[in-house]
Amino acid sequence: MAEIVKLEKKLEASLVRLKNKFGLYAIKAEFEAEGASFRDLVRLRRLTARHNILLFLKIGGVEALRDIKDAFDLGVDGLVAPMVESRFGVVKFTQAVEAVFANRKIFKSINIETCDAVKCTDEILRVAKGKIDNVTIGRTDLSSSYFDSKINPDSK
């Protein structure tokens, strides 16, 4: 049996176990940081759809149109925009998603991951209200953005 088929079966067994034992309901994947190919995501989408697990795709930037188009083709359940640093980033993300998905409902999430974004949080949240379904604080990048060795993800 081809190695990729063995790996896919092992992944599927792990997903089923995580869903049944721990309530797994969604997986987040991405092209850039993971180095995933479109084919990798097709495989993952097939497995998640088979087991009623949501698939979210983290795109390469707030208006990464190529990633958003691939997300549409894959039939993902949600999109995650990284490094949203201003209200402008929220607007660019929502406009890019609407340009591709039109009237199709898709879960939209943004990541706040820099000290500059923290300074603009009130504005970001005001513009995101009613357009964005989730906001995540990316603590590793956030702590690194301060360029202070005393600030890390586990700082008190």
Buried (B, 14 or more C-beta within 10 A) or exposed (E): EEEEEEEBEEEBEEBBEBBEEEEBEEBBBBBEEEEBEEEBBBBBBBBBBEBEBBBBBBBBBBBBBEBBBBBBEBEBBBBBBBBBBBBBBBBBBBEBBBEBBEEEEBBBBBBBBBBEBBEBEEEBBEBBEEBBBEBBEBEEBBBBBBEEEEEEEEEE
